[in-house]
Amino acid sequence: MRTIPNISNFKVYLNFNILNNILFIAMLFLGVYSVTTINDLAIKGYAITELQKELNDLKNEKNVLGLKVAHLRSYDYLNGEITDLNFVVANNIEYIKIEDREVVARK
C-alpha cells in the first residue's frame, strides 16, 4: 500500500532546498568578490612599487644634477672657462657719471 507523503516534511525539504540555493549563490558571489578584490589589491601594490622605484630614480637624478650644478658654478670651473674662451681681466675701470638733469614735459 502506498503512503501519502507528509506535507509538513515536504515544506521542510522545500525550505532547506531554497536555503541551500541561496547559500550557494551567496558563497559564489562572495568568492568572485574576494578574487576580484585580491586581484585589485595586487595590481595597486605593483603600481605603488613601480612608482616608488621611479621616485627613487628621480631623487638620484636630482642629486646628480645638483652636484653638476655645484660643479658648474664653482670658481675653478669658471676660471678654466674664462681662459678657454680667451676672456681678459678688466683693469683700470672708469665709470661715467651722469649728472642729474631736469626734464620738462610739454602739455
Secondary structure as GFF3:
##gff-version 3
##sequence-region A 1 107
A	DSSP	alpha_helix	7	72	.	.	.	ID=ss1
A	DSSP	alpha_helix	75	84	.	.	.	ID=ss2
###
